[in-house]
Amino acid sequence: MQKVARLERSVTLQVQDPVRVQFTHGDWDSQVWITVGGGGLSNQKLTIRPEEGKEYLFEEHSLN
């Protein structure tokens, strides 16, 4: 992972279709809420059907 800004990181991966991702704060008991697709929020595992050359952006949200 490369540091882009204080609170932003970037990673480039070669993957096989489909890909399941989940974001945490360091352990499986502290899942992160992220923006999904059309702006909805999720803290569940996501399945992505990657397309060649496409970027996928995820943004963490606080529910407080």
MARGUDREN-995300 format. One record per atom (N, C-alpha, C, O): residue number from 1; residue in three letters; chain; atom name; x, y, z. Coordinates in pm, 1 decimal, decimal comma, padded with zeros to 6 digits. Layout:
N
REC/NUM/ALA/A/CA/X/Y/Z
...
//
This chain:
64
REC/1/MET/A/N/00084,2/-00117,3/00000,0
REC/1/MET/A/CA/00000,0/00000,0/00000,0
REC/1/MET/A/C/00088,5/00123,3/00000,0
REC/1/MET/A/O/00189,7/00128,8/00069,8
REC/2/GLN/A/N/00049,9/00220,2/-00077,6
REC/2/GLN/A/CA/00125,4/00344,9/-00083,5
REC/2/GLN/A/C/00045,1/00457,3/-00018,9
REC/2/GLN/A/O/-00076,2/00467,9/-00037,0
REC/3/LYS/A/N/00115,2/00540,3/00056,3
REC/3/LYS/A/CA/00052,0/00655,6/00119,5
REC/3/LYS/A/C/00034,7/00765,0/00015,0
REC/3/LYS/A/O/00131,7/00810,0/-00046,0
REC/4/VAL/A/N/-00090,5/00807,4/-00005,2
REC/4/VAL/A/CA/-00122,6/00914,3/-00099,4
REC/4/VAL/A/C/-00135,2/01046,5/-00024,4
REC/4/VAL/A/O/-00086,4/01149,9/-00070,1
REC/5/ALA/A/N/-00200,7/01041,9/00090,1
REC/5/ALA/A/CA/-00221,0/01157,9/00176,4
REC/5/ALA/A/C/-00233,1/01105,5/00319,4
REC/5/ALA/A/O/-00229,8/00984,6/00342,3
REC/6/ARG/A/N/-00247,2/01196,7/00415,0
REC/6/ARG/A/CA/-00251,2/01157,3/00555,9
REC/6/ARG/A/C/-00352,2/01045,8/00582,6
REC/6/ARG/A/O/-00322,4/00953,1/00657,9
REC/7/LEU/A/N/-00470,3/01053,0/00522,7
REC/7/LEU/A/CA/-00574,5/00952,9/00546,2
REC/7/LEU/A/C/-00612,7/00877,2/00418,8
REC/7/LEU/A/O/-00723,8/00825,1/00408,7
REC/8/GLU/A/N/-00522,1/00870,9/00322,4
REC/8/GLU/A/CA/-00552,3/00805,2/00194,6
REC/8/GLU/A/C/-00439,5/00711,9/00154,8
REC/8/GLU/A/O/-00322,0/00747,8/00162,4
REC/9/ARG/A/N/-00476,8/00589,9/00111,6
REC/9/ARG/A/CA/-00380,5/00490,4/00067,2
REC/9/ARG/A/C/-00421,9/00436,7/-00068,1
REC/9/ARG/A/O/-00539,2/00442,8/-00104,9
REC/10/SER/A/N/-00325,4/00383,8/-00142,5
REC/10/SER/A/CA/-00350,8/00327,1/-00274,2
REC/10/SER/A/C/-00281,2/00191,8/-00284,4
REC/10/SER/A/O/-00170,2/00174,2/-00234,2
REC/11/VAL/A/N/-00347,0/00097,1/-00349,2
REC/11/VAL/A/CA/-00287,1/-00034,2/-00373,2
REC/11/VAL/A/C/-00332,8/-00082,5/-00511,1
REC/11/VAL/A/O/-00448,3/-00063,6/-00549,3
REC/12/THR/A/N/-00241,4/-00144,6/-00584,6
REC/12/THR/A/CA/-00273,5/-00203,8/-00713,3
REC/12/THR/A/C/-00253,7/-00354,2/-00701,8
REC/12/THR/A/O/-00147,3/-00400,7/-00661,0
REC/13/LEU/A/N/-00356,2/-00429,2/-00737,8
REC/13/LEU/A/CA/-00352,9/-00574,6/-00724,0
REC/13/LEU/A/C/-00392,1/-00641,7/-00854,5
REC/13/LEU/A/O/-00476,5/-00590,9/-00928,3
REC/14/GLN/A/N/-00330,9/-00755,2/-00882,6
REC/14/GLN/A/CA/-00378,3/-00841,9/-00989,9
REC/14/GLN/A/C/-00463,3/-00948,0/-00923,5
REC/14/GLN/A/O/-00417,4/-01016,5/-00832,1
REC/15/VAL/A/N/-00587,8/-00962,3/-00968,8
REC/15/VAL/A/CA/-00681,6/-01053,1/-00903,9
REC/15/VAL/A/C/-00752,4/-01138,4/-01007,8
REC/15/VAL/A/O/-00746,0/-01111,6/-01127,8
REC/16/GLN/A/N/-00820,3/-01242,0/-00959,1
REC/16/GLN/A/CA/-00905,4/-01323,6/-01043,7
REC/16/GLN/A/C/-01050,6/-01295,4/-01008,1
REC/16/GLN/A/O/-01082,9/-01265,3/-00893,2
REC/17/ASP/A/N/-01135,9/-01305,3/-01106,1
REC/17/ASP/A/CA/-01278,1/-01279,4/-01090,9
REC/17/ASP/A/C/-01346,1/-01399,8/-01026,5
REC/17/ASP/A/O/-01318,5/-01512,9/-01066,7
REC/18/PRO/A/N/-01432,9/-01380,3/-00929,2
REC/18/PRO/A/CA/-01468,1/-01258,4/-00856,5
REC/18/PRO/A/C/-01373,5/-01235,5/-00738,2
REC/18/PRO/A/O/-01297,7/-01323,9/-00698,4
REC/19/VAL/A/N/-01380,7/-01114,7/-00684,1
REC/19/VAL/A/CA/-01298,1/-01075,9/-00569,2
REC/19/VAL/A/C/-01390,9/-01040,1/-00454,0
REC/19/VAL/A/O/-01488,6/-00967,9/-00473,4
REC/20/ARG/A/N/-01360,9/-01090,5/-00333,0
REC/20/ARG/A/CA/-01436,4/-01052,3/-00213,0
REC/20/ARG/A/C/-01345,6/-00968,3/-00125,8
REC/20/ARG/A/O/-01233,5/-01009,2/-00095,2
REC/21/VAL/A/N/-01392,5/-00851,2/-00085,3
REC/21/VAL/A/CA/-01313,1/-00761,6/-00001,3
REC/21/VAL/A/C/-01391,3/-00722,8/00122,8
REC/21/VAL/A/O/-01514,4/-00719,3/00123,0
REC/22/GLN/A/N/-01316,9/-00693,9/00227,6
REC/22/GLN/A/CA/-01375,9/-00645,8/00352,7
REC/22/GLN/A/C/-01272,1/-00555,1/00417,4
REC/22/GLN/A/O/-01153,2/-00586,9/00417,3
REC/23/PHE/A/N/-01315,5/-00444,1/00471,8
REC/23/PHE/A/CA/-01225,3/-00347,6/00533,7
REC/23/PHE/A/C/-01248,1/-00347,5/00684,2
REC/23/PHE/A/O/-01362,0/-00349,8/00730,9
REC/24/THR/A/N/-01137,9/-00344,7/00759,9
REC/24/THR/A/CA/-01147,8/-00344,1/00905,7
REC/24/THR/A/C/-01052,7/-00239,9/00963,6
REC/24/THR/A/O/-00970,6/-00181,9/00892,5
REC/25/HIS/A/N/-01065,6/-00217,6/01094,2
REC/25/HIS/A/CA/-00972,4/-00132,3/01168,8
REC/25/HIS/A/C/-00868,5/-00218,9/01239,1
REC/25/HIS/A/O/-00825,7/-00186,0/01349,7
REC/26/GLY/A/N/-00827,5/-00328,5/01176,8
REC/26/GLY/A/CA/-00721,4/-00410,3/01233,8
REC/26/GLY/A/C/-00762,1/-00548,4/01279,5
REC/26/GLY/A/O/-00676,3/-00635,2/01296,0
REC/27/ASP/A/N/-00892,7/-00571,9/01300,8
REC/27/ASP/A/CA/-00938,3/-00707,0/01332,9
REC/27/ASP/A/C/-01081,1/-00723,9/01281,7
REC/27/ASP/A/O/-01148,2/-00625,8/01249,8
REC/28/TRP/A/N/-01126,9/-00848,5/01274,2
REC/28/TRP/A/CA/-01257,4/-00877,1/01214,4
REC/28/TRP/A/C/-01374,2/-00824,8/01297,7
REC/28/TRP/A/O/-01486,6/-00819,2/01247,9
REC/29/ASP/A/N/-01350,8/-00786,6/01422,3
REC/29/ASP/A/CA/-01458,0/-00734,1/01506,9
REC/29/ASP/A/C/-01480,5/-00584,5/01487,5
REC/29/ASP/A/O/-01575,8/-00529,1/01542,3
REC/30/SER/A/N/-01394,4/-00518,4/01410,5
REC/30/SER/A/CA/-01406,5/-00372,6/01391,4
REC/30/SER/A/C/-01413,7/-00340,2/01242,8
REC/30/SER/A/O/-01322,3/-00280,7/01185,7
REC/31/GLN/A/N/-01524,2/-00380,8/01181,8
REC/31/GLN/A/CA/-01543,1/-00356,7/01039,0
REC/31/GLN/A/C/-01564,9/-00208,7/01011,3
REC/31/GLN/A/O/-01618,7/-00135,5/01094,4
REC/32/VAL/A/N/-01522,6/-00166,3/00893,7
REC/32/VAL/A/CA/-01531,6/-00026,2/00851,4
REC/32/VAL/A/C/-01654,5/-00008,7/00761,9
REC/32/VAL/A/O/-01681,5/-00093,4/00676,7
REC/33/TRP/A/N/-01728,8/00100,0/00780,6
REC/33/TRP/A/CA/-01838,9/00135,2/00691,2
REC/33/TRP/A/C/-01779,5/00208,2/00571,5
REC/33/TRP/A/O/-01703,5/00303,6/00588,7
REC/34/ILE/A/N/-01813,6/00164,2/00449,6
REC/34/ILE/A/CA/-01760,6/00226,5/00329,2
REC/34/ILE/A/C/-01873,4/00259,6/00232,3
REC/34/ILE/A/O/-01982,8/00203,5/00239,8
REC/35/THR/A/N/-01844,0/00352,6/00140,4
REC/35/THR/A/CA/-01936,5/00385,8/00033,1
REC/35/THR/A/C/-01934,9/00274,0/-00069,1
REC/35/THR/A/O/-01828,7/00223,5/-00105,6
REC/36/VAL/A/N/-02053,5/00235,2/-00115,2
REC/36/VAL/A/CA/-02064,5/00128,7/-00213,2
REC/36/VAL/A/C/-02147,4/00176,9/-00331,4
REC/36/VAL/A/O/-02251,4/00240,3/-00313,3
REC/37/GLY/A/N/-02101,6/00146,9/-00451,7
REC/37/GLY/A/CA/-02178,6/00172,7/-00573,9
REC/37/GLY/A/C/-02238,3/00311,2/-00581,4
REC/37/GLY/A/O/-02165,1/00409,9/-00588,0
REC/38/GLY/A/N/-02370,6/00320,3/-00580,6
REC/38/GLY/A/CA/-02440,8/00446,4/-00598,9
REC/38/GLY/A/C/-02447,1/00533,5/-00475,0
REC/38/GLY/A/O/-02532,6/00621,8/-00467,5
REC/39/GLY/A/N/-02359,0/00512,0/-00376,6
REC/39/GLY/A/CA/-02354,5/00598,5/-00261,9
REC/39/GLY/A/C/-02408,2/00538,3/-00133,7
REC/39/GLY/A/O/-02404,8/00602,8/-00028,8
REC/40/GLY/A/N/-02458,4/00414,3/-00140,4
REC/40/GLY/A/CA/-02504,7/00347,5/-00019,5
REC/40/GLY/A/C/-02387,1/00308,7/00068,5
REC/40/GLY/A/O/-02272,3/00312,7/00024,2
REC/41/LEU/A/N/-02414,8/00271,2/00192,6
REC/41/LEU/A/CA/-02310,4/00232,0/00286,3
REC/41/LEU/A/C/-02319,3/00083,3/00317,9
REC/41/LEU/A/O/-02427,8/00025,1/00318,7
REC/42/SER/A/N/-02204,8/00023,3/00343,7
REC/42/SER/A/CA/-02200,5/-00117,5/00380,8
REC/42/SER/A/C/-02082,4/-00143,2/00472,0
REC/42/SER/A/O/-01980,0/-00075,6/00462,4
REC/43/ASN/A/N/-02096,4/-00242,0/00561,5
REC/43/ASN/A/CA/-01983,1/-00289,2/00639,4
REC/43/ASN/A/C/-01967,6/-00440,0/00618,8
REC/43/ASN/A/O/-01903,1/-00507,8/00698,7
REC/44/GLN/A/N/-02026,3/-00491,1/00512,9
REC/44/GLN/A/CA/-02022,6/-00633,4/00481,2
REC/44/GLN/A/C/-01913,4/-00662,6/00378,1
REC/44/GLN/A/O/-01858,9/-00571,2/00316,3
REC/45/LYS/A/N/-01882,6/-00790,8/00360,7
REC/45/LYS/A/CA/-01791,0/-00830,8/00254,5
REC/45/LYS/A/C/-01854,0/-00795,1/00120,7
REC/45/LYS/A/O/-01973,3/-00817,4/00100,0
REC/46/LEU/A/N/-01774,8/-00740,2/00030,8
REC/46/LEU/A/CA/-01823,0/-00701,8/-00101,2
REC/46/LEU/A/C/-01766,8/-00796,2/-00205,4
REC/46/LEU/A/O/-01650,4/-00835,5/-00197,6
REC/47/THR/A/N/-01848,4/-00832,8/-00302,6
REC/47/THR/A/CA/-01800,3/-00910,3/-00416,2
REC/47/THR/A/C/-01788,0/-00816,1/-00534,8
REC/47/THR/A/O/-01883,1/-00746,6/-00570,7
REC/48/ILE/A/N/-01670,8/-00814,5/-00594,7
REC/48/ILE/A/CA/-01642,8/-00726,8/-00708,1
REC/48/ILE/A/C/-01614,8/-00813,6/-00829,4
REC/48/ILE/A/O/-01541,7/-00912,2/-00820,3
REC/49/ARG/A/N/-01672,6/-00777,2/-00942,3
REC/49/ARG/A/CA/-01643,5/-00842,5/-01069,7
REC/49/ARG/A/C/-01550,0/-00748,5/-01145,6
REC/49/ARG/A/O/-01596,5/-00663,2/-01221,2
REC/50/PRO/A/N/-01417,9/-00763,2/-01126,2
REC/50/PRO/A/CA/-01322,8/-00666,0/-01180,9
REC/50/PRO/A/C/-01323,7/-00659,7/-01333,0
REC/50/PRO/A/O/-01342,3/-00759,8/-01402,1
REC/51/GLU/A/N/-01302,9/-00538,1/-01382,1
REC/51/GLU/A/CA/-01290,4/-00513,1/-01525,2
REC/51/GLU/A/C/-01150,2/-00459,5/-01550,3
REC/51/GLU/A/O/-01100,9/-00376,9/-01473,4
REC/52/GLU/A/N/-01086,2/-00504,8/-01655,5
REC/52/GLU/A/CA/-00949,8/-00464,6/-01686,7
REC/52/GLU/A/C/-00939,3/-00312,6/-01698,0
REC/52/GLU/A/O/-01017,1/-00248,4/-01768,7
REC/53/GLY/A/N/-00841,3/-00256,7/-01626,7
REC/53/GLY/A/CA/-00814,9/-00113,8/-01633,1
REC/53/GLY/A/C/-00906,5/-00026,8/-01548,9
REC/53/GLY/A/O/-00888,4/00094,9/-01546,1
REC/54/LYS/A/N/-01004,4/-00084,6/-01480,0
REC/54/LYS/A/CA/-01098,2/-00005,7/-01400,2
REC/54/LYS/A/C/-01044,0/00015,0/-01259,4
REC/54/LYS/A/O/-00982,9/-00074,9/-01201,8
REC/55/GLU/A/N/-01066,8/00134,0/-01204,3
REC/55/GLU/A/CA/-01029,3/00164,4/-01066,4
REC/55/GLU/A/C/-01151,1/00150,6/-00977,0
REC/55/GLU/A/O/-01263,1/00182,7/-01017,0
REC/56/TYR/A/N/-01128,0/00102,6/-00855,5
REC/56/TYR/A/CA/-01235,1/00089,1/-00757,3
REC/56/TYR/A/C/-01195,9/00173,1/-00636,5
REC/56/TYR/A/O/-01089,5/00153,8/-00577,7
REC/57/LEU/A/N/-01282,3/00265,4/-00600,9
REC/57/LEU/A/CA/-01254,0/00356,7/-00489,6
REC/57/LEU/A/C/-01347,9/00325,6/-00373,5
REC/57/LEU/A/O/-01467,6/00304,9/-00393,0
REC/58/PHE/A/N/-01292,5/00322,7/-00253,2
REC/58/PHE/A/CA/-01370,1/00296,5/-00132,3
REC/58/PHE/A/C/-01339,8/00407,8/-00033,3
REC/58/PHE/A/O/-01224,0/00445,0/-00014,1
REC/59/GLU/A/N/-01443,1/00460,3/00028,9
REC/59/GLU/A/CA/-01427,0/00569,2/00124,4
REC/59/GLU/A/C/-01489,9/00529,9/00257,6
REC/59/GLU/A/O/-01605,6/00488,3/00263,3
REC/60/GLU/A/N/-01411,9/00543,6/00364,5
REC/60/GLU/A/CA/-01460,5/00510,6/00499,3
REC/60/GLU/A/C/-01554,7/00619,6/00548,7
REC/60/GLU/A/O/-01535,6/00737,8/00520,0
REC/61/HIS/A/N/-01658,1/00577,4/00624,4
REC/61/HIS/A/CA/-01753,7/00671,2/00682,9
REC/61/HIS/A/C/-01772,8/00642,3/00830,4
REC/61/HIS/A/O/-01772,5/00526,8/00872,9
REC/62/SER/A/N/-01789,3/00747,1/00907,1
REC/62/SER/A/CA/-01820,2/00734,6/01048,6
REC/62/SER/A/C/-01970,4/00744,6/01065,9
REC/62/SER/A/O/-02034,0/00831,4/01006,2
REC/63/LEU/A/N/-02028,0/00657,3/01146,4
REC/63/LEU/A/CA/-02172,6/00660,0/01169,9
REC/63/LEU/A/C/-02209,2/00734,3/01295,6
REC/63/LEU/A/O/-02324,7/00731,1/01337,9
REC/64/ASN/A/N/-02112,2/00802,0/01357,1
REC/64/ASN/A/CA/-02138,4/00877,1/01481,0
REC/64/ASN/A/C/-02211,3/01003,8/01453,2
REC/64/ASN/A/O/-02241,5/01079,2/01545,7
//
